Amino acid sequence: MIDLLQRVLQLQREDSAKEKLDKLEGALAHYHMFQPHIVPRIASLLLLPLPEHYPPLMLNAQQQRQKTLEALLTILLTLAANQPVLFIVEDLHWVDPSTLELLNLLIDHVATARILIPLTSRPEFRPPWGFRAHLTPVTLSRLPRTQVEAIVARVAGNKALPTEVHQQLVIKTDGVPLFVAELTKMVLESGLLREQEAHYEMTAPLPPLAIPTTLRDSLEARLDQLAAVKEVAQLGAILGPEFSYELLQAISPMEEPTLQHGLSQLVEAELLYRRGLPPHVIYTFKHALIQEAAYQSLLKRTRQEYHQRIAQVLAERFPETVEMQPELLAHHYTEAGLSGPAVGYWRRAGQRGIQRSAYVEAISHLTKGLELLNTLPDTSERTLQELILQTTLGPAWMASKGFGAPEVQHTYDRARELCRQVGETPQLFPVLRGLSTFYIVRAESQTSHELAEELLRLAQRAQDPAMLVAAYSMLGTTSFYLGEIASARVHLEQAVALYGPQQHRSHAFLEVGTDPGVLCFIYAAQVLWLLGYPDQALTLAQELSHPFSLAYALDFAALLHRLRREEQAAQERAEAAMTLSTEQGFPLWLAIGMILRGGTLAAQGQGVEGMAQMREGLAVFQATGAAVGRPYFPTVLAVVYGRGGQAEERLRILDEALAAVQKTGER
């Protein structure tokens, strides 16, 4: 999608950031899509800095990802409203998770749009979208003999081939279209046949192994027949299924006329397709198997030398590629056998993935970096590099799997061990904060509290206000769940006093959850209620206006209204939280909203509907994997059972809640 946008907008490497943004704004305005929320999201995808007159994207990473996908969907559907659109996506068996997520979203919304989406894949790909009335699956089977003969005749210019040759072409190609076309071309170019006015004739008896029996053999034979330009095909194959003339010229040892002649011959032989005009020409191999055959025909040492050359040229002459696609350099350095620089670029690729909210891809890049790192000598430098990779990996696991996922614990545990090996390091603070977040969500509040105390010691030693806010907010939160209410108030008020939204709303904190200041306000409000200051508590909750934490705030405002027995206000806040959480995809905040709304309905005389809503909310809550809060939320349901005279059921729930308290220490 990034490549498509760059081509459609005609973004050139020499364009300044402002010129690129002007092109984006102009294109959106042309199709009446110049909306304040779309421009920033597409600009972020293209790594374009935004002028100050655009409001900042007050979104957490997951929201940013979802809103970017929705912006791309809006563009496609708006184009389709103006004119019919043909949107072709080939080779889905190689699809990345983010593109697949966009396709899922698109397929959900195109039933009545003027858009046709041909999707192609190999048989092993299993579409995740299942059966839909507006989808038509088409299985492309091997061609029958009549169609194979038709292709042979077309390639041969409708001139008859000798019977023996014709039979072998039909039998050996087994109905595979690419094999039929390529094998026929190979035979015509082999010197085995002599062209006459209306037919071909044999130049000599057909040798037993003259016609290859596999597609790969036939492709290699064709490349051998084009010996003069084979090196050009090999160079292109190292660059990938698609490559630019500019990059090919930069790595090629050939003179420019020789290179251009070779490319023209490959295009004429229909091994390559050409797109665009010089100097911005893009070449694409006709089929991935052709690229693979050219690539495998090189000696391993030669391949490694070319991969190294490509990586060096990209780093020196194509800074925008390095910025947009660090994984490309990582791949070439990896294939060149240069693990050191490869690790650095896999790390950059992982960071870029996190910035784009492409967490699955980020995890893949960072994992490749860790695997390569294990092949290097065990030195202090390697330990430090692994620590950086692990601390980058932690937030990606949190975003993709959830705060309480085992992968989060494993990553941060390993990072903590590496911190011990490295010694004094600034990486220790985010590592401990990640672990503290993991344990609080898993309702292991005492462990989380001990880690928060260590955070405070680090922050006090550094005298860093942002670190102090994060440490005090974690201490206040863990004290709250441990039932140490007076202590929680002290910590949270210290954090609130230090907190400044503009100074502390850094991406480093947002990556592990909610802004620490918002966390402080939410828990301080509950602490004040428990200490007997209900009016102060509600006022504080209503002051929360941070858009990316609004669902969180609405849930806890609803909770405070419930505690004050202000059921109508609680219902309104809970419903607002549910609406926002459904739109943004926040299952935890949705679950809490459902539980609280169910309680308010039951308290207002709608017992059946209220209980059903609470049960559904509790099921959603448990499905998120969260454990924190479990002793409290079932008691909302227990109150309703008590009002309905179901004393035994009520006692059972309260017994389970008390058992959870004993197990987790949450009070």
N, C-alpha and C positions, 0 to 999 in steps of 0.2 A: 504494500500500500504506500509506503514511503517512496519507493521508486516510481510508482505510478503517479503520485502527486508531483514529484519533481519533474517528470516528463510532461504532464498535463500543464503545469504552471510554467514550463520552460525555464526552470531555474538553472543558471549556469554557474560554473565554479568561480568565475571572475566577478559575479554579482556580489555586491555588499549585502550585509544583513538587512539594511533598510530597503534595498531594491527587491530583495526576495519577499520581504513582508508586503511591499507595495503590490507585487504581482499576486500574492495570496489575497490581499484585500480587494484588488481589482477583479479577480476571477469570481470571488464570492459575491461581490456587488453586481457583477454582470448577470448572475443567476438569482439575484434577489435573496442571497443567503448571508448578507453582511450583518451578522448578529453578534452582539458583544460576547456571547458565550462560546461561539464556534471558532472565531479567529484565534483566541488564546490557546484552545485545545489543539488545533491543527498546527499552530506555530510551535507549541511545545513538542509535538511529534517530530517536527522538522528541525528542532533545536534552534529556533529563531528567537532572539531576545525581544521582549515586548516593550514598547514605549510606556512611559509613566501614566499616560491617560487611560490605559487599560487597567481595570481593577485586578488585584492579585488573585490567583486561583486559590481560594480558601477551601481547599479540598485535601483530604488525606490521600495516600497513594492509591488505595483501592477505588475511591471515588473518581480520582483523576483518570484511572484506566477506563472505568465504565463510561464516564462522560466523553472521553476521546473516541471510544467505539461508537457511542451514540452520535457524535458529531460526524464521523465518517458515514454512518448510516443515513443521517439527514442529508448529506451531500448527494449520495447515490439516489435517494428517493426523490429529492428535489430535481435532480437532472432528469429522472424518469418522468416527472410531472411535466417537464418542458418538451421532452422528445423521447421516443423509445430508446432504451439503452440495452446494449449487448455487453454483458460483464462476464468475461471468460476467465476461468481459473483452471489451470492445467496441473497435472501431476500432484494430486492431493495426497498421495502416499508420502510426499516430502513436506507436508504442510507444517508450519510452526503453530504452537498453541494459540497465539494471539490472533493470527489470521483465521484459524478455525473458529475461534470465539466470535469474530466479526461475521463470518459466514453463517453461523448459527443464528445470530441476531438478524442478519439480512433475510434469511429464509423464513424467519418468524413474521416478517413484515411485508413480504412481496406478493402475497396472494392476489392482490388487486392492483399492483403497480405495473406500469408499462416497462418491465425489465425482464430480459431473458438471461438466465445464468447457466451456461453450459459448464459443467464440472467434469473433469476427467481424472481417472485414477486407475492404478493397477488393481487386480482382484483382491489383494491382501488388505486394502484400505476398507475400514468399516465405518460408514457415515454415522455420526452421532445423532442425526436429526430424525431418524426413524421414518415411518410412513407419514406423508402429508398428501392431501388431495391435489395440491398444486405442484407436486414433484413427480417426475416421470423417469424411473430408472431404465436405462438401456444397456443391456449386456452385449458387448462387442465380441462375438465368437470368432473363431478362425474362419477365414474366407472359404467358401466352397470352390470346387475346381473351376467352375465357369468364371468366377470372378478373378481367381489367380491367373487364368489364361488371358483374361482381359487386361490385367496389369502388365503381364509379360508382353502382350502385343503392343500396348501403348508405349512402353519403354523402348521396344524394338522398332518403333516407328511404323507399326502395322506391317512389318516385313516378316515373312515366315522364317522360323528357325529350323535347323535340322531336327528331325523327329527325336533323336536320342537326347540332344541338348534340351529340347522342349520338355521331354518327360522327366529328366532329372531336375529341372527347375521346379516343376509342379510338385514332384514327390519330396524333394529335400527341403523346400521352404515351408511345407506343412501348414499352409494357409495364413502365415504371418505376413501382413502387408509390407512392413519394412524389409523383411528378409527377401520377399519376392522382388521388390524394386531394386534393392542393393545387389542381390546376387545376379539378377539379369544384367545390370550395368557392368558388374565385374566381368561377366562372361563376354559381353560385347567389347570391353576394353582389353581383354586378355591376349588378343592375337590368335585365339583358337578359331575365330571365324573371319570370313572374308565377306564384305558387304557387296551385294549385287543390286541390280535395279529394283527387283521386287522381292528379294529374299536374301538370307545369309547362307553361306556354305562352309563346310569344314575345311581348314587348311591342312589338316592331318588327322589320323585317327585320334579319338578322344582318349587321353590318358585316364587311368582308373581314378586318380585323386585330383583331377583337374578342377572339379567343381566342389567347393567346400561343403561340408555337411552341417555346419553350425553357422548361426548368424554372426557370431564373433569372428570366426575364421574368415567369413566372406568380407566383413568390414576391414579386417586387417589386410586381406588380399587387395582390396580396393585402394587402401592407403599406400600399399607397396607399389601399386601400379602408378600412383601419382607421386613417385619418388622425389621429383623436383620440388614439390610443395609440401611434402610430408612433414618437414620440420616446422612449417608455419602452423599446420594443424596440431602438432604436438605442443607448440608454444601456447596456442589458444586453449588447448585442453587443460593445461596446468592452471590457467586463469579461471577456468570453470565452464559451465554449460553456456554462459553468456559473457562476453568481454568487449571492452571498448578498443577501438583502433589506437587511441591515444596511449593507453596503458600497454598494449601489445608492442607498439613502436618503441616505447620507453625501455622495454626489457629485451627487445630483439637485437641480436648482433648483426642483422642483415641491413643492407642499404635500403632506403625507402622504396625505390622503384621495384626492387626484388620482392620486398614484403607485399607491396600492393598487388603485384602480378600474382603472387602466390594466393593471396586472399581472393582475387578475382577468379582464379582457376577453381578454388574450392567452392565458391558460390556457383560457378557454372556447372560444376560436378554435382551440385545440390547436396553437398555435405554441410555447407553453412548457409544461413539466411542472413541478409543484410538489412539494417534499418537505420534511417537517418541519412544526413548529408555530411560530407567532410567539413571540419575535422571531427564532428560529433557523430561518428558512425559506430553502431553497435552490431556485433556479429553474434549469432546464436547457432549452436550446433543443431542440425536437423533433428537429432535424437540423442538422448543421454548415452545410449550404447555406442554411438559414433565417438562421442567425446571420451568415453571410457576406453575404447579400443585404441585411440590415439595416445591417451595418457599411459596405458599399460605397455605400449610399444617402446617407451623410454626406459633406459637403465635406471635403477633406483638412485644411483649416485648423481646422474644427470638431472633427475627430477628434483632431488634435494637442492642442487646448485641453483636451478631455476626458481624454486620456491623461495630460497634465500634472496635471490636477486629481486623477485617480485616484492617481497616484504620491504626490502631496502628502498626500492623505487617509490612504493606507496608512502613510506614514512617521509621521504625527502621531497617528493613532488606532488603528492595528493593529500594535503592536510585535511581537506574536507571529508575524504574517505576515512581517514584515521579517526576523525571526530564522529562521523555518523556510523561507521562500521568497524569498530576496533576488532570485532571477532574475525574479520577478514584477514587482518595482519596476524592475529593469533593463530589462525588456521595455517597460513603459509609458513610462519616460524615453526609451528609444530611439525609440519610435513618436512621442513628443512632439517629437522633434528636439533633445532636450537631451542632447548627447553627454557633457558633463562629468559630471553625476551618474550617468548610465547606466554609464559606465566603472567608477565606484566600486562600483556594485551588481553588475556582472558579475564584478568581482574577488571580492567577498564570496560570490557564488554559486559561483565556482570553489573558494574555500577551503572552503565548506560541502560541496561535492561530494567534495573530498579527505578531509575528516573522516568522511564516510559511505562512503569507499572507492568512490565512484561516479566513477571516473577518466575514463571516456569523456565523461560529462556535464560534469565539471569542465573537461576540455580544450575542449569546445565553448563553455562560458561564457567561459573566459579568452580563447579565440580571438576571440570576438565583441567582447570588451573591447578587444583589440589592434586589431581592424579599425576600431572606432569611434575609438580613440585617434589613428589615422592621419588622421582628418578634422579634428583640432584643430590650432591653430597650433603651430609648432615652438618650444617654450619649455623652460626648465629644469624646470618643473613637469611637463610632458608626458614628458620624459626620465625623471624619477624615477618617474612612474606606470608607464611601460613597464617599467622595471627591476623594480618590485614584481610586475607581472603575469608577467614572464618567470621570475623566481625562484619564483613560485608554480606556474608551468606545468612547470618542470623535474621536480620529484618526481612529478607526475601522469604525465608521459611515462615516467619510470623504472618506475613501477608498472604501467603499461598495456602498454608496449612492451619493457621490459627495460633494464638499466643501460647496455648497449652500443648502443642504438638510435640511428640517425642523428638523429632528432628531439631526443634528449637533447643531443647535441653542438651542434646548431644553436641550441637554446634557450639553453644556457649560454654559447656563444660570443657570441651577441648580448647576453646579460646582462653579460658581461665587458666588451664594448665600451661598453655604457651606463655601467658603473662608471667607466670611464676618463673619460667625458664628465661624469659627476656629480662626480667627485673623491672625497675621503675619505668612505666610506660603509660602514656595518656590513653592507650586502648583499654586499660583496665576499667575505667569508669563506664563506657557503653556496654562492656561485657557484663559487669555486675548489674547494671540496670536491666539488661536483657534477661538475665537469670532471675532477678527480683520480680520482673513482670511475669515470667513463666510461672514461678511458684505462687504468686498471688492469684493468678487465674486458676491454678490447680488447687486452690484452697489450702495450700501449705503456707499459712500466714506467718508462722514463727520463723521458718526458713527465709521467707521473703523479707521479714523484718530484720533479721540478722544481716542480710545482704544490704538492706537499706541503711543500716547503721554504718556499715563499711563504706557505702557511698558518701555518707555525710562526712566521715573522716577524710576521705579523698578530696571532697569539695572544700572543706575548711582549710586543708593544707594548701590547696591551689588558690583559695579565695576568689573563685570564679562564680559570679552571681547566677549564671545559667545552671551550673552544676549544683549550686546550693538549692535553687528552686526545685530541680528534679529530685534531689536527695530528700528535702523536707516533704515534698509531695508524696514520695514513696513511703517515708516514715509515717506520715499522717494517715495514709491509706491503710497500711498494715496495722497500725495501732487501732484504727477504727474496727477492723475485722477481728482483732484480738480482744475487743471490748475495753481497751484502755482509752476511754473517751476523753478524759481531761488531757492526757498526753497527746492524743490525736489533735485536739484543738490547738495546743501550743505549736506543734510542728506545722500544721496547716496555716495558722496565722503568720508564722515566720515566712512561709513560702509566699503567701499572698502579699506580704509587705515588700518582698524582694522582686515580685513578678512585674514585668512590663511586657505586654503582648508583642510589641514590635521587636524588642530585643531577644525574646526567648522563644519566638515561634520559628525556630530553626528546623531544617529538615532532619537534623540528627535526632531531635526529640520526636518529631512527627512520625519517623519511621518505626518507632516502637509503640505507637498508640496515640492517645490523646495528648494535646498540649498540656504540659504539667500544671500550668496556671488554671486551666479549665478543671482539671482533676481536683485541684485544691478547693475551688469554689464549690464543686459538687459535694465533696465529702465534708467540707466545713459546714455546709447547710444542714446536713444530716446530724453532724456532731452538735450543732447549736440546738436542734430540736430535742435531741436526747438529753441535753443538759438543761432543758426547760426554757428555751428561748424561741418559741415557735414563730413569732412575728419576724425576728431577725433572720431565721432560717429561710422563710419563704421569700423575703426581700432579696436575699443573696441568690437564691435559685433563679429569680426572675431577671437578675442582671446578666445572666449568661446569654450572650448574643453571638458567639463564635459559630459561623455557619457549619463548619465541618464537625462540630461537637454538639450541634443543636439536638439531635435525636437523643444523645446521652443526657443532655440537660433536661429535655422534656420528660423523659422517663422519671428522673429523680424529682422534678417538680411535681409530677403526678403522685409520686410516692409521699412527698411531704403533705400534699393536699389530703391524701388518704389518711395519713397519721392525724391530721387535724379534723378528720371526719367531714371534710368539704368535698362531698362525693361528686357533685356536678363539675366543679373545677378540675378534680382529679380525672374524671372521664374525658373532659376536653383535652387536657394535656396528654393523656395516654393515647387518645385517638390521633392527635397531631404527631406523636412519636411513631405510631404505627404507620401512618401515611408516609412520613418522611423515610422511615426505615425500609418500607416496601419499595419506594422509589430508588433509594440509594443502595439497597442490598445489604442491610445490617441485620442479620438474623438474631443476634443476641438482644439488641435494643427492641426489635420487633417482638421477641418472646416476652420481654419484661413488660412492654406496653400491653400485650394481650392479657397477661396475668393481672395487671393492675386494673385494666378496663373491666375484665370479668368480675373482679372484686367490687368495683363501683356499681356495676349493673346489679349484682346480687344484693348489695346494700340498699339499693333503691327499689327492691321488690321484684327484680327480674332474675329470680334464682336459677331457673333452668338454663336460660341463655348465658347467664354469668358463669355458671359452673362449667358449661361446655367450652366457653372461651378460655377459662383458666386452665382446664385440662389440656386444651390444644396448645396454649402458651407454654405450659410446663414441658410438654413433649418437644416443642421447638427448642426450648432452653436446654434440655438435656442433650438434644441432637447436636448442639454446637460444641459439646465437649467441655463446656465451662462447669466448674464445680463451686466457684465462689458465689455466695448468696443462696446456695441450696437449702441451708437450714431455715431461711426466712420465707422464701416464696411459697412453699407448700402451706405455711400457716395461714396465708390469705384464703386458701381453699378450706382449711380447717374451720375458720370462723363461719363460713357459709354452712358447712355441715352442722355446726353447733346450732345455728339459727333454725335449721331444718329438722332438728331433733335427732340427727344421726350421730349420737354420742360416741358409739364404738368406732365409727369411721374417723371421726374427729380425733379421738385418742390415738388411733393407729398412726395418723399423719404426724401428730405431735411427738409420738415416740420415735418415729423415723427422723424427724427434725432434730430431736435431742441426741439421737445416735450419731447424726452427722456432726453435731457440735463436738461430741466427745472424740470423734475420729479426727477432725480437722483442726480443732482448737478455735474455730471461728465463732465469735460471740457477739 
